[in-house]
Amino acid sequence: MNSSTTQGDTETGPAILDMDPFSDESLNDPFTSYERIRDAGPVVYFERYQNYAVARHAEVQAVLKDWENFSSALGGIGLGDIRKPGAWRPAGPIVEADPPGHTKVRALLTRLLSPAVIRTWRESFERDADELIERVVAAGTFDAVTDVAEAFVFDVFPRAVGLAPTDRLAEKLVLIGELNFDGLGPRNARFLETERRVQEILPWYEKSYQRDNMLPGGFGELIFKAGDEGEVDPAICAGLLRSFLRGGMDTTVSAIGCVLWVLATQPAQWARLKENPSLARGAIEETIRFDSPITSFYRTTTRDVVLAGVSIPADAKVQVFLASANRDPRFWKDPDVFDIERSTLGHVAFGAGVHACVGQMIARLEGEAVLKALVRRAEKIELLAPPTRRLNNCLSSFKSVPLRAIAA
Ligand code: HEM
């Protein structure tokens, strides 16, 4: 037996849990569920889905940083095993690859999305954010999710990619994000309903990330050119673009919707940001620590592993609760307090290790552009009505956050 010990030295079994982390009850009160999972032990086992899980910061980080024992490629990053018949999607060419194959693809994206490249986007993102915020503040009342987060992200990001225009773009992109993140979890009623709703737009979706749908000048075109030049296998280029559509937008929409909700409901935080707009970066970082857009995904063990003294057999699915690690009191002081001035070093909302989010600079740029425009143009923002959440297996987000802005 090829056994590997990543932490701890005495071997025990995992704590067995009979709860459903994907029930409406759990998703409506996720932080209570996470506490229960964390308190049960460093590694738990969900009877219902027959998978292992980690929810404490130390073990989440250990799993994310250990691709050799906890693979993204072997069974994919969802609960359903991508090797088994009926897998609902093909493996993602970057997020579901391990080194050495992953390294080459990652090097291309790191080059195309380098800090120097992203800096050249800053001016136009800030201008677009300012125009949008000027309009919504002038209107007085608006929805933080549809009128700001979606309106901004679904405009600037598809343009940066070079996605050809289409009707109902926002509606289509929301659905694709829902499908992707529901699809990482079980084939429950929530997933099946999303799968049903998405059918109508699937023909558009499958065409959207192909070469002939890319406008000249976007980074979509650059990815296909890199394929032509042999930097990566040309057969994976469309799949790479698909990864951006699936994971690069709803995540950022979630973060922007959430930060506006917190700032509208915590006037002291708003006042600090208004006083010092350079805290916008910290506000985005704290938001994704506090309410992490991607709540969990999976790895598959490549061999028998002992983690924090708990044995996990080879070929087991391990659920990694990012959102729980980011609220773990074993790591964070006052984890349930939102504080834009806290040090968020060590948060795992962007993942960690070889797969750490390659688009994090873009997400920060988008979030900062919106926040800076808002504190410049609004004296304060207030919640008009209770927000509504969009329940999803693996994405935390609001569907609607109705706000009023008082112009500065
Ligand atoms: C607040 C917004 C975002 C959050 C919270 C987020 C979160 C994450 C996380 C947790 C991972 C790690 C996945 C894993 O380990 O299996 C990841 C990877 C990735 N993200 Fe993001 N992301 C965000 C925005 C973006 C954007 C704007 C892009 C677009 C460029 C993007 C593209 C990617 C890609 C391509 C990967 C795969 C990287 C790899 O496997 O090497 N993400 N993201």
Boltz pocket constraint, residues with backbone or C-beta under 6 A from the ligand:
constraints:
  - pocket:
      binder: B
      contacts: [[A, 72], [A, 77], [A, 94], [A, 95], [A, 96], [A, 97], [A, 106], [A, 113], [A, 240], [A, 243], [A, 244], [A, 247], [A, 248], [A, 249], [A, 251], [A, 252], [A, 255], [A, 288], [A, 292], [A, 293], [A, 294], [A, 297], [A, 298], [A, 322], [A, 348], [A, 349], [A, 350], [A, 351], [A, 352], [A, 354], [A, 355], [A, 356], [A, 357], [A, 358], [A, 359], [A, 360], [A, 362], [A, 363]]
      max_distance: 6.0
